[in-house]
């Protein structure tokens, strides 16, 4: 037994990993890209052979060259995942999830089959549930192979819960019905995908619990996202503007748009009434017209394209994360923690991050609670510094990318030792 254990450790000092991506994760302007890119970067940096097959969507189209530094090889396939009404209707009539269907490509499946026929891998790393359709493609291609690579899904969210939460707050009756329908279909898809994988990596304990409730009994590990604590370190040369709230995120992601709609319409009127000097700055790529138009509200400023998330955060006093729906984990919370920023968030917004109310974050759910938290942080300099200092300590202890990916490697090694 001892000899077998030592042999396994020696064998797994070097792993060949085939990463299947739902997009080219670049530039690093949203949480999904940051998670995907840094996971592969640090697997590669740890000495493992990382090869990438990526769908190259119209929305996030990039040259494969942007990933050359984090992988031994990169292949991409152009795909149109934009939403088309006729295709959505067809999926509806066939009882399919249109969210998942948009990422299915027979041409990409053939690329995957060829890669598995020509090279041996230890791990097939499916990045994001939207690549889950390729789990059964990989399993079929690997039939009879011993030892067979382990197929692992790295989730960013449990996708169906996002649609459920969006439906809960949707005012339009037709959109509400459609989101409930899509949630139901996506849940079926995810349940099937999980069953086809040898292991699943969840990003939060909440997501892991839901995955178990869906009937998955395989290997399951909770591994959070991390933060680049070199980039997200307080720069004394960056001047912080007093009496400023901020939010940053991908502004084409519906939960982010919903969060800003709620905050601008429900919270900011209370803030303006009692703290007229307090202003809100919203930043994010791919900003919708609705978010841009928030700048018409008094005390609200929008920034469609900021060169540095770190500088933007450091320029402002308090980060607000008023998410009402969504899933997974907000990387911007961890990055703001690394900067020592005080943060006010809903509990949904802070899912998956090891925080405690009043210790390294403040929780708020209602407009009145957000107002009270803003007033507390604005009026109490010592408490604001205390909250930020504790947040940075937590980030440095638990959320460096090196520590996060080390846990992922250990999970891979345990899976590979089970033949």
Secondary structure, 3 states (H helix, E strand, C coil): CHHHHHHHHHHCCCCEEEEEECCCCCCCCCHHHHHHHHHHHHHHHCCCEEEEEEEEECCCCCCHHHHHHHCCEEEEEEECCCCCHHHHHHHHHCCCCHHHHCCCCHHHHHHHHHHHHHCCCCEEEEECHHHCCHHHHHHHHCCCCCCCCEEEEECCCCHHHHHHHHHHHCCCHHHHHHHHHHHHHHHHHHHHHHHHCCEEEECCHHHHHHHHHCCCCCEEEECCCCECCCCCCCCCCCCCCCCEEEEECCCCCHHHHHHHHHHHHHHHHHHHHHCCCCEEEEECCCCCHHHHHHHHCCCEEEECCCCCHHHHHHHCCEEEECCCCCCCCCHHHHHHHHCCCEEEECCCCCCCCCCCECCCEEECCCHHHHHHHHHHHHHCHHHHHHHHHHHHHHHHHHCEHHHHHHHHHHHHHHHHCCC
